C-alpha cells in the first residue's frame, strides 16, 4: 500500500507524517484494507492531494466521512464515480449550484473537475470500512486533516473555506478569518436542506466573486 503524499504536500506535511499517531494510523489502515473491504480504493486514499498540487489550492470544501457503499467513494469529499447514482447530499449540492448559477444539473457525481481547478475536496476521515459509517473515525485521520487545514491557514492567504454543517463549522477555529474567507451554511443532507439551512446559500457564486476580487480565475462549477 502506497500512502505517500505527492509533491509539495509531502514537504508541507513532512513533520506531521513523522509523528507517532500518523505511523499508527498507517498501520491501522493497512491492516483494515488487508482484512476488510474498505473505501475508497487504496490508490485513491490521498486522491484529494493527488488531484490538486499544493501550490494551486484556492478553495477548500470539508466533508466528514467517505461514502461506505460499494463503488461510491472516490477519494474526493461528496464526489462519486461517474457510473454511480447521486447520493442525496450531492444531489442537493447540485440543486443549489443549478439555482445559484442558473445552469443545468451536472450529468454525474464526479467532482474531479473541481479539484483540477483548485478546489481541495477534503474529508476529515479519509477511509471507511464497507457499510460501517464512521468506522475509521478516531484513529488519527482527524488529527492529520486538521493539520492540513492549519498548514494551509498558516502558509497561504486568501483561501475560501466552505464549511457546510455543524461538523465542518467547528473547523473555523483553525482558520484565521482576517487572512482567509469563510462561508458557512447548513449541511446539504436532506434533513438539513429541507429545513431551509442549505438552499439559497449562494456559495458557488460568492466563491467566484471572491476569487475574481483577488484577480484569480473563477471556478467552472
Backbone torsions as a table, in degrees:
resi	resn	phi	psi	omega
1	UNK	NA	124.9	-179.7
2	UNK	-97.7	104.9	179.3
3	UNK	-115.7	59.6	179.0
4	UNK	-112.7	133.7	176.9
5	UNK	-73.8	147.2	-178.2
6	UNK	-86.7	151.1	166.5
7	UNK	48.8	-132.6	-176.2
8	UNK	-66.4	-23.6	175.4
9	UNK	-58.4	-43.4	-179.1
10	UNK	-61.6	-39.9	178.9
11	UNK	-68.0	-45.2	-176.7
12	UNK	-65.2	-30.1	-175.2
13	UNK	-113.0	18.8	-174.5
14	UNK	-60.0	-43.6	-179.7
15	UNK	-65.4	-38.4	179.6
16	UNK	-63.8	-39.0	-176.2
17	UNK	-74.3	-6.9	177.1
18	UNK	-100.1	-4.7	-177.8
19	UNK	-73.1	149.2	-178.5
20	UNK	-55.2	-40.0	-178.0
21	UNK	-61.7	-37.3	-177.3
22	UNK	-70.8	-39.8	177.2
23	UNK	-64.4	-38.2	175.5
24	UNK	-66.0	-38.3	177.7
25	UNK	-61.0	-46.1	179.7
26	UNK	-60.9	-40.9	178.0
27	UNK	-62.6	-42.8	178.5
28	UNK	-61.1	-47.1	-177.9
29	UNK	-63.3	-44.3	179.5
30	UNK	-61.1	-39.7	178.9
31	UNK	-67.6	-42.2	179.9
32	UNK	-62.4	-45.1	-179.6
33	UNK	-70.1	-24.4	178.7
34	UNK	-80.5	-19.3	-174.2
35	UNK	-121.6	-12.8	-178.2
36	UNK	-139.4	162.5	170.7
37	UNK	-79.0	120.3	-177.9
38	UNK	-128.9	160.5	180.0
39	UNK	-133.8	154.2	-3.9
40	UNK	-72.3	178.1	174.9
41	UNK	-53.9	151.6	-174.6
42	UNK	-50.6	-41.8	-175.2
43	UNK	-77.5	1.2	179.2
44	UNK	-116.6	6.0	-178.4
45	UNK	-59.0	-41.9	179.9
46	UNK	-103.4	27.9	-175.6
47	UNK	-62.7	-32.7	178.5
48	UNK	-57.4	-32.8	179.1
49	UNK	-87.3	-35.4	178.8
50	UNK	-63.5	-35.8	-175.4
51	UNK	-78.6	-18.9	-170.7
52	UNK	-136.9	108.0	176.3
53	UNK	-57.4	144.5	-178.0
54	UNK	-53.3	-39.9	-175.8
55	UNK	-67.5	-17.2	-171.4
56	UNK	-105.3	7.1	-179.3
57	UNK	-67.2	128.6	176.9
58	UNK	-123.0	-32.6	-175.0
59	UNK	-134.9	144.7	176.9
60	UNK	-126.4	123.7	173.3
61	UNK	-112.8	128.2	-175.5
62	UNK	-106.9	124.2	170.6
63	UNK	-106.6	-174.2	-176.4
64	UNK	-113.3	-57.7	-171.9
65	UNK	-138.4	143.9	175.8
66	UNK	-64.0	155.3	170.9
67	UNK	-60.1	142.1	-175.9
68	UNK	-110.2	8.5	175.6
69	UNK	-87.9	157.7	-176.8
70	UNK	-59.3	126.8	173.1
71	UNK	75.7	4.5	-176.3
72	UNK	-85.2	-59.6	-172.3
73	UNK	-63.5	133.3	179.2
74	UNK	-125.7	15.2	176.2
75	UNK	90.5	-4.0	178.1
76	UNK	-118.2	130.5	-175.3
77	UNK	-61.5	137.9	-179.1
78	UNK	71.9	-13.9	-176.0
79	UNK	-84.2	149.4	171.0
80	UNK	-133.8	161.3	178.5
81	UNK	-60.0	150.8	-175.4
82	UNK	-57.8	-26.1	-177.1
83	UNK	-87.1	0.6	-178.1
84	UNK	-94.6	148.9	172.8
85	UNK	-70.5	158.3	-175.2
86	UNK	-76.5	123.7	171.3
87	UNK	-63.0	155.2	-175.4
88	UNK	-55.2	-41.3	-178.8
89	UNK	-65.8	-41.8	179.8
90	UNK	-67.0	-37.7	176.8
91	UNK	-59.9	-41.6	178.6
92	UNK	-69.0	-33.7	173.4
93	UNK	-59.6	-46.4	-179.6
94	UNK	-65.8	-36.8	178.6
95	UNK	-63.7	-41.7	178.0
96	UNK	-69.7	-38.8	176.1
97	UNK	-58.7	-45.8	179.9
98	UNK	-63.7	-43.0	178.9
99	UNK	-65.5	-45.4	-174.2
100	UNK	-66.7	-43.2	-174.2
101	UNK	-105.9	2.9	178.6
102	UNK	52.6	55.7	178.1
103	UNK	-135.7	158.8	-177.7
104	UNK	-67.7	158.8	176.8
105	UNK	-62.4	137.0	177.4
106	UNK	-58.8	157.0	-173.2
107	UNK	-76.4	-27.4	-179.1
108	UNK	-150.5	179.3	-173.3
109	UNK	-95.8	13.1	179.8
110	UNK	-78.2	116.5	-177.7
111	UNK	-102.3	15.6	-176.8
112	UNK	-62.7	-26.6	178.2
113	UNK	-68.5	-26.4	172.4
114	UNK	-66.5	-47.2	-178.2
115	UNK	-58.8	-41.7	-177.7
116	UNK	-66.6	-16.1	179.8
117	UNK	-100.0	3.5	176.2
118	UNK	113.8	11.1	179.8
119	UNK	-99.3	114.7	177.0
120	UNK	-83.5	114.8	-176.7
121	UNK	-100.5	87.0	-166.2
122	UNK	-109.5	118.2	169.0
123	UNK	-82.5	148.5	176.3
124	UNK	-67.7	-36.0	175.7
125	UNK	-116.2	129.6	-169.9
126	UNK	-96.1	-6.9	-180.0
127	UNK	-140.5	163.5	179.3
128	UNK	-159.0	150.1	174.6
129	UNK	-83.8	144.6	-176.9
130	UNK	-53.8	130.8	175.8
131	UNK	61.8	16.8	177.9
132	UNK	-127.9	82.7	-178.8
133	UNK	-56.3	134.7	177.2
134	UNK	75.9	9.1	-174.0
135	UNK	-68.3	-20.1	178.3
136	UNK	-109.1	15.7	174.5
137	UNK	-76.8	151.7	177.2
138	UNK	73.9	15.3	-179.7
139	UNK	-105.4	-4.8	179.3
140	UNK	128.7	-18.3	-179.3
141	UNK	-60.3	-40.1	-177.3
142	UNK	-63.8	-37.4	177.8
143	UNK	-65.4	-39.7	179.5
144	UNK	-67.3	-47.6	-177.1
145	UNK	-71.4	-27.9	170.0
146	UNK	-62.4	-38.5	178.3
147	UNK	-64.8	-35.5	176.1
148	UNK	-60.3	-46.2	179.8
149	UNK	-62.9	-41.8	-179.4
150	UNK	-63.4	-41.1	-180.0
151	UNK	-65.1	-45.9	178.2
152	UNK	-61.7	-42.0	178.7
153	UNK	-60.8	-41.3	-174.5
154	UNK	-77.6	-40.0	-170.2
155	UNK	-95.1	-12.5	-177.4
156	UNK	-123.0	172.3	174.3
157	UNK	-142.4	155.5	176.5
158	UNK	75.7	12.0	176.7
159	UNK	-70.6	154.1	177.8
160	UNK	-113.5	115.3	-179.9
161	UNK	-101.4	122.5	177.1
162	UNK	-102.0	109.7	-175.6
163	UNK	-109.7	104.8	-174.2
164	UNK	-108.0	113.1	177.8
165	UNK	94.2	165.9	-174.2
166	UNK	-59.0	-42.0	-178.1
167	UNK	-62.7	-47.9	-178.6
168	UNK	-66.1	-37.5	-178.4
169	UNK	-60.9	-29.2	178.8
170	UNK	-63.6	-21.4	-179.5
171	UNK	-75.6	-8.6	179.9
172	UNK	-59.5	-27.3	-179.5
173	UNK	-66.9	-16.0	179.3
174	UNK	-89.6	-3.0	-170.2
175	UNK	-118.7	132.0	176.9
176	UNK	-83.2	102.5	-175.7
177	UNK	-68.3	-11.3	176.9
178	UNK	-81.4	-13.9	-178.6
179	UNK	-116.5	-15.8	-178.5
180	UNK	-131.7	171.8	178.9
181	UNK	-110.2	133.2	179.4
182	UNK	-121.4	120.5	175.4
183	UNK	-112.4	126.7	-177.2
184	UNK	-122.5	152.3	173.7
185	UNK	-162.0	178.8	170.9
186	UNK	-65.5	169.3	179.0
187	UNK	-77.2	148.7	179.5
188	UNK	-75.9	1.6	177.2
189	UNK	-60.8	151.0	-176.8
190	UNK	-54.6	-38.9	-177.9
191	UNK	-59.7	-45.5	-179.6
192	UNK	-76.8	-45.3	-175.4
193	UNK	-62.6	-40.7	-177.1
194	UNK	-72.9	-12.5	174.9
195	UNK	-92.2	3.1	176.1
196	UNK	91.5	13.8	-176.1
197	UNK	-95.6	-3.5	-177.7
198	UNK	-120.1	-55.7	-174.4
199	UNK	-64.3	134.7	179.6
200	UNK	95.9	3.7	-177.8
201	UNK	-72.4	-22.0	176.1
202	UNK	63.2	25.8	-173.6
203	UNK	-66.0	-26.8	-176.8
204	UNK	-74.2	-44.3	176.6
205	UNK	-70.6	-37.7	178.8
206	UNK	-63.4	-40.5	177.7
207	UNK	-60.8	-45.6	-179.3
208	UNK	-66.0	-36.8	176.8
209	UNK	-62.7	-41.2	179.1
210	UNK	-66.6	-39.4	177.7
211	UNK	-64.5	-45.2	179.7
212	UNK	-62.5	-35.4	179.8
213	UNK	-67.2	-19.5	177.9
214	UNK	-98.4	4.0	-179.0
215	UNK	77.3	21.0	179.6
216	UNK	-104.9	149.9	178.9
217	UNK	-67.1	144.3	178.3
218	UNK	-71.5	165.8	176.2
219	UNK	-84.6	132.4	171.5
220	UNK	-85.6	87.9	-175.8
221	UNK	-68.0	NA	NA
